[in-house]
Amino acid sequence: MSEAELPIELDRHSPSPLAAQVASQLRAAILSGVLQPNHTLPATRRLAMELGISRGVIVRAFEQLSGEGFLVSNGAGGTRVAVRPDINSRPHENRREIRASPRPDVIDLTPGRPSGSPFQDRQWRSAWKSAIADQGNVQLPPALGTSALREAVADHLAVSRGLVVDADDIIITGGTSDALQLVVAMLRNRAPQPRILMEDPGYPTARRVMTAAGAHMVTVPVDENGLKSSQLAALRDIPDAVLVTPSHQYPLGGRMAVQERLELLKWAEQHGVLVLEDDYDSEFRHSRMPLPAVASLPGGAEVVLLGTFSKNLSPWLRCGYLVVRGDAGQRLKATRQALDTPVAGVLQSAIAHYIQEGGLARHITRARREYGHRRSLLIDRLGSRRDLEVSALDGGLHAVVRFHHPDATDVAARALEQGVRVIPLAGYYADRTPENGLVLGYGAVTDLRLAKALGILSDLIRPPM
Ligand SMILES: Cc1ncc(COP(=O)(O)O)c(C=O)c1O
C-alpha cells in the first residue's frame, strides 16, 4: 500500500476529537489486516499535510497507538505497525495466510500453539465416536455446560491441579476469551464500564477482548513474578477486578510467591475486588512443582479461576471453563444463563469422554515430555550465550529471550525472511517501555525444526562488533 492510500477519513463535524478519529481508523486498519505488521507509516508532518490538519494531532494519534502496542516508533527510522501476537496470529491469521500464501516451510514459533498430537490419538477419535453416538439429544446444551463435562473438569482439576471443586462450581466456556467477555458482562450489571487491572506486560488478547466487551483496562508494571502487594497497596483507584497469571506470568514466565498470593487475597477481600486467576498452562511444569492455585487458598475474597483446553488440547476447539464460587459465582451463572452458551454440545461430549477415559491425562504426560525435550534444546542452544537472557523456562510452552542488541523487531523481520516466525516481546507491553526480546513458542514444532530455527536466531542476535 502506498502511503497516500492510508485509509483515513476525517469528520470535522464529529464530536470525536481529530486525534481520536485518526487513532481509531488506523487501529481498525491494523486489526482488519489492511495495514500489515512492519508497514512503515508516513512521516507525521507529511500525513498532517495530506489530511490538512496539524502535526500535533497525528503525533497524539501515533502516541496513543504506540501506547496500545499497535505501532512501534523507530526514532529517525519512522513509525511502523507492530508485530503483535494477538493481531498476527489471531483472529486474522487464517484469512491473511490464504491471501499472502506464505512459504509453507516457515518454522512458526508463535507462542500459544500446543503440540498437535492429540488429534492423531486413537482415544481422541474414539471420544468423538462416542460423542456422535450421544447426539440423540435435540435440545440446546445447558447454558452452564453439560453435566458430563462439568464433572469431568472437576475430576481433572482434582488430579492435575490438586483443586477440589464441585461440578456445580464449573461453567463451561468457549475458552478464556469467552470467559473474559462473560466476566465483563457480569460486572457491567453493576458498573457500566468496570475497571479491570492487569499486568504489564500481559496477555494482549485479554486486554483487547475485555476492552471490546466494555471494560476500562488499567495496567500495573510487573516483573516476571507478577503483581506485588506493595503495588496494590499504593493504588489510588480501586478496580472492580484484577486479572493475574500467578502460576506462570504471561509472558515473562515467573510465578507469584505464596505470600504475595495471600496478600492479594487479603487486599481483594478488604476492597471487594474480584480476582481473575488465568491458569492457562499450569499442567506443564518442567522444573518446579506448581504452587497452589489462588482459588484454593483460604480467605473471604472472591476468586474466579479461568481454565482452558487451548494449551493442554488445542485452541482449535475453543473450549475452557471457569471455576466460580460465592456471590460472584452466582452472578456469573445468571449472566451465562441469560447469554446462553456458545459451546457446542457435541464438543463438550467429546472432551468429557476423552477426559473420563484417561486420554487427556495421557496426552498431557506425552506433551510434557515433548516440551521438556524442546526446553532442553533451547537451553543447550541459547543458554550459554552471555549476551542473552533466556527465561520463562520453568513451565509452559514458550520461552523469552532478552538481549540489548540488535532491535528485536528487526530480528523478527529478518528471521521471517529466513523462514522463522517469532514474536517480539514488545507486543505484550501496554503502557510502558518494552524490553528488547523475543517470545519463542516451542509447543508445535519438531525438535529438528526448533534446532534449525534456534541456529538462525542465534546468528541474527549478534551484538554490534
Ligand atoms: C495468558 C493466556 N491465557 C489464556 C490463553 C488461552 O486463551 P483461549 O482459551 O481463549 O484460547 C492463552 C493462549 O494463548 C494465554 O496466552
PDBQT file of the ligand as one rigid body, heavy atoms in Angstrom, charges set to zero:
ROOT
HETATM    1  C1  LIG A 501      -2.152 -15.923  29.064  1.00  0.00    +0.000 C 
HETATM    2  C2  LIG A 501      -3.106 -16.773  28.296  1.00  0.00    +0.000 A 
HETATM    3  N1  LIG A 501      -4.269 -17.094  28.864  1.00  0.00    +0.000 NA
HETATM    4  C3  LIG A 501      -5.170 -17.868  28.215  1.00  0.00    +0.000 A 
HETATM    5  C4  LIG A 501      -4.915 -18.348  26.952  1.00  0.00    +0.000 A 
HETATM    6  C5  LIG A 501      -5.935 -19.211  26.285  1.00  0.00    +0.000 C 
HETATM    7  O1  LIG A 501      -6.897 -18.465  25.637  1.00  0.00    +0.000 OA
HETATM    8  P1  LIG A 501      -8.148 -19.194  24.944  1.00  0.00    +0.000 P 
HETATM    9  O2  LIG A 501      -8.673 -20.163  25.947  1.00  0.00    +0.000 OA
HETATM   10  O3  LIG A 501      -9.099 -18.077  24.643  1.00  0.00    +0.000 OA
HETATM   11  O4  LIG A 501      -7.621 -19.862  23.726  1.00  0.00    +0.000 OA
HETATM   12  C6  LIG A 501      -3.729 -18.038  26.320  1.00  0.00    +0.000 A 
HETATM   13  C7  LIG A 501      -3.461 -18.534  24.958  1.00  0.00    +0.000 C 
HETATM   14  O5  LIG A 501      -2.556 -18.172  24.266  1.00  0.00    +0.000 OA
HETATM   15  C8  LIG A 501      -2.793 -17.237  27.025  1.00  0.00    +0.000 A 
HETATM   16  O6  LIG A 501      -1.618 -16.931  26.466  1.00  0.00    +0.000 OA
ENDROOT
TORSDOF 0
